[in-house]
Amino acid sequence: MRKIAIQGIRGSNHHIVANKYYGTDIALNECLSFDVLTDNLLQGHADEAVMAIENTIAGSIIPNYALIDKHNLHIAGEYYLPIHHHLMALPNQNMEAIKEVCSHPMALLQCKEFFKKYPFIKLVEDVDTSAVAKTISEQQLPGVAAIAPKIAADIFGLEVLEDEIQTMKDNETRFVILKTEAPENGIDQIDKASLRFELDHKRGSLATVLNIMSDCKLNLTKIQSLPIIETPWKYAFFVDVTFQEYQDYQKAKSVLEIMANNFKILGEYKNGRL
């Protein structure tokens, strides 16, 4: 049985993605932080890992880019999950009975408009959405609610007070599938790549790279800069590109290897949007 590391516990969005990507015949390694998830993978306790990388509302999860880069992890695939946030608590309570809502900071951020209607509710950050639901159930905490996927209410015996409380209904998170070794994806399976590189402080250096990608018929779907800790005011660029012909990507890659500094391929895989 394949061992998959996820951030969070059963009932979390990472759990949902693991089941959708691999099927249900897997062993879950539950990790309460992305650092623990990374260590779990590096130490061989898991075969692969599922990691959230960006959200349509909250944007990029910057520290996760740094974890992938620092530990030379390989992106083997991706999955886009529509996010549905539900407010849940012990049965037989109403909104007026709720004094405190605990959840992951990202979930709280994505639902902040909803809670403007309830100024008497205290919002508390926690490590994981489903972990809060589990705690409420195990400790029988009245007056405390969790924001979590509906599957968590089913698993932990809670009652959903409000459905779909996220600010934007078209809310989606992109997850990447991580391995410690580069996957053997065939050319016919590859139409997306994640790349990392650095550039000299010269006028037009980034524009030149972007023009190369355009000339080679690559579609830039993501660009993210991260500071290089050892070199103040210098940045690494993380980009995602899609392409129709692998030869176009191969041509661009050969040019970028010459032009850019510390060029690294983080992953070559199938576009999860198709």
C-alpha positions in Angstrom: 0.0 0.0 0.0 1.4 3.4 -1.0 2.2 5.7 1.9 1.2 9.3 1.2 2.1 12.2 3.5 -0.5 15.0 3.8 -0.7 18.2 5.8 -3.4 17.8 8.3 -5.5 14.8 9.2 -8.4 12.7 7.9 -11.2 15.0 6.7 -8.8 17.8 5.5 -8.5 19.1 1.9 -5.2 17.3 1.6 -6.9 14.1 2.5 -9.6 14.7 -0.2 -6.9 15.4 -2.8 -4.9 12.3 -1.8 -8.1 10.1 -2.3 -8.9 11.8 -5.7 -5.3 11.5 -7.0 -4.4 8.1 -5.8 -7.7 6.4 -4.9 -8.6 5.3 -1.4 -6.2 2.3 -1.2 -3.5 4.3 0.4 -1.9 4.7 3.9 -2.0 8.3 5.1 0.8 9.9 7.1 -0.8 12.8 8.9 1.5 15.8 9.4 0.4 18.9 11.3 2.8 21.2 9.4 4.4 21.4 6.0 7.9 21.1 7.6 6.9 17.8 9.2 5.4 16.7 5.8 8.7 17.5 4.1 10.7 15.6 6.8 8.3 12.7 6.5 9.1 12.4 2.8 12.9 13.0 3.2 13.2 10.3 5.9 11.4 7.7 3.8 8.4 7.5 6.0 6.2 8.3 3.0 6.6 7.4 -0.7 5.0 10.6 -1.9 3.4 13.8 -0.5 0.5 16.1 -1.3 1.3 19.8 -0.7 -0.9 22.9 -1.2 1.0 25.5 -3.2 -1.4 28.3 -4.1 -5.0 29.4 -3.8 -7.1 31.6 -6.0 -8.0 33.9 -3.1 -5.0 33.8 -0.7 -2.4 33.5 -3.4 0.9 31.6 -3.2 2.0 29.7 -0.2 5.5 31.1 -0.3 7.2 28.9 2.4 6.2 25.8 0.4 8.2 27.0 -2.6 11.2 27.4 -0.4 10.7 23.9 1.1 10.6 22.3 -2.4 13.7 24.3 -3.5 15.7 23.8 -0.3 15.2 20.0 -0.1 15.4 19.4 -3.9 12.0 17.8 -4.0 10.5 16.9 -7.4 7.0 17.8 -8.5 5.5 14.7 -10.1 2.0 16.0 -10.7 -0.7 18.5 -9.6 -4.4 18.6 -8.7 -6.8 21.5 -8.5 -9.4 21.2 -5.8 -12.5 23.5 -5.5 -12.5 24.6 -1.9 -15.8 24.5 0.1 -15.7 25.8 3.6 -18.4 24.8 6.1 -19.0 25.9 9.6 -19.5 23.0 12.0 -19.9 22.4 15.7 -21.5 19.9 18.2 -25.1 19.1 17.3 -28.1 21.1 18.5 -26.4 24.5 18.5 -27.2 27.7 16.5 -25.0 30.6 15.4 -25.9 32.6 18.5 -24.4 29.8 20.7 -21.0 30.0 19.0 -18.5 32.2 20.8 -15.3 31.0 19.1 -14.3 29.7 15.6 -10.9 28.0 15.2 -9.3 27.0 11.9 -6.2 27.2 9.7 -5.2 30.9 9.0 -5.9 30.4 5.3 -9.4 29.2 5.9 -10.1 32.1 8.2 -8.8 34.5 5.6 -11.0 33.0 2.9 -14.1 33.3 5.1 -13.6 36.7 6.7 -16.5 38.4 5.0 -18.9 35.9 6.4 -17.8 36.6 10.0 -18.4 40.3 9.7 -22.1 39.4 10.3 -21.1 37.9 13.7 -18.8 40.4 15.5 -19.3 38.5 18.8 -17.5 35.5 17.5 -13.7 35.3 18.2 -11.6 34.0 15.4 -8.7 31.8 16.5 -5.9 30.5 14.3 -5.0 26.8 14.5 -2.8 24.3 12.7 -5.4 22.5 10.6 -9.1 22.6 9.7 -10.0 19.0 10.4 -7.8 18.8 13.5 -10.1 21.5 15.1 -13.2 19.5 14.2 -11.6 16.4 15.8 -10.8 18.3 19.0 -14.3 19.7 19.3 -15.7 16.2 18.9 -13.3 14.5 21.3 -13.5 17.1 24.0 -17.2 17.9 23.5 -16.6 21.6 23.3 -19.9 23.6 23.2 -19.7 27.1 21.8 -16.7 26.4 19.6 -17.0 25.8 15.8 -14.6 24.7 13.1 -14.2 25.7 9.5 -13.6 22.5 7.5 -14.6 20.4 4.5 -18.0 18.7 5.0 -16.3 15.3 5.1 -14.9 16.3 8.5 -18.4 16.7 9.9 -19.2 13.2 8.8 -16.0 11.7 10.2 -16.2 13.4 13.6 -20.0 13.5 14.1 -20.5 17.3 14.0 -23.4 19.3 12.6 -23.0 21.8 9.8 -24.3 25.2 10.9 -23.6 27.1 7.6 -22.6 25.8 4.2 -20.2 27.4 1.7 -19.1 30.3 3.9 -16.0 31.2 1.7 -16.0 34.8 0.4 -15.6 33.8 -3.2 -17.6 30.8 -4.4 -15.1 30.1 -7.2 -12.4 29.2 -4.7 -9.7 26.7 -5.8 -6.4 25.5 -4.4 -3.6 24.0 -6.4 -1.8 21.0 -4.9 1.4 19.5 -6.1 2.5 15.8 -5.8 6.0 15.5 -4.4 8.7 12.9 -4.6 12.3 12.8 -3.5 13.4 11.4 -6.9 12.5 12.7 -10.3 9.5 10.8 -11.7 9.8 8.9 -14.9 7.1 10.8 -16.8 7.1 10.0 -20.5 7.2 12.8 -23.0 3.6 12.0 -24.0 2.6 12.7 -20.4 4.4 16.0 -20.0 2.8 19.3 -21.0 3.7 21.4 -18.0 6.9 22.3 -16.1 7.9 24.1 -13.0 11.3 25.8 -13.2 13.5 27.8 -10.9 16.3 30.2 -11.8 18.2 33.3 -10.8 19.1 36.4 -12.9 21.8 39.0 -12.8 20.9 42.5 -11.8 20.9 43.8 -15.4 18.2 45.9 -17.1 15.9 43.7 -19.1 17.2 40.3 -17.9 13.8 39.1 -16.8 12.1 40.5 -20.0 14.7 38.6 -22.1 13.8 35.3 -20.3 10.1 35.9 -20.8 10.6 36.7 -24.5 12.5 33.4 -24.9 9.5 31.5 -23.4 7.1 33.4 -25.7 9.3 32.7 -28.8 9.3 29.0 -27.9 5.5 29.0 -27.7 5.4 28.4 -23.9 2.5 29.7 -21.9 3.6 31.3 -18.6 0.9 30.3 -16.0 2.7 31.4 -12.9 5.7 33.5 -11.8 6.8 33.9 -8.2 9.9 35.5 -6.8 11.6 34.5 -3.5 14.5 36.3 -1.8 17.7 34.3 -1.7 18.5 34.3 2.0 22.3 34.2 1.6 22.4 37.1 -0.8 20.4 40.2 0.3 18.3 41.9 -2.4 18.8 39.0 -4.9 15.8 36.9 -5.9 15.1 33.5 -7.3 12.2 33.1 -9.8 9.8 30.2 -9.8 7.8 29.8 -13.0 5.2 27.4 -14.3 4.9 26.9 -18.1 2.6 24.9 -20.3 3.2 23.8 -23.9 1.6 21.8 -26.6 4.8 20.4 -28.2 7.5 19.0 -25.9 10.2 20.0 -28.5 9.2 23.7 -27.9 9.8 23.3 -24.2 13.0 21.4 -24.8 14.3 24.3 -27.0 13.4 26.9 -24.3 15.0 24.8 -21.6 18.3 24.5 -23.4 18.5 28.3 -23.9 17.5 29.0 -20.2 20.2 26.6 -19.0 22.7 28.9 -20.6 21.2 32.3 -19.9 19.9 31.9 -16.3 21.9 31.2 -13.2 21.3 28.1 -11.0 18.7 26.9 -13.4 16.7 24.0 -11.9 13.8 21.9 -13.1 11.4 21.3 -10.2 9.1 19.1 -12.2 7.8 18.0 -15.6 4.3 16.6 -15.5 0.7 16.6 -16.8 -1.3 19.8 -16.6 -3.9 19.2 -13.9 -6.3 21.8 -15.5 -7.0 19.6 -18.5 
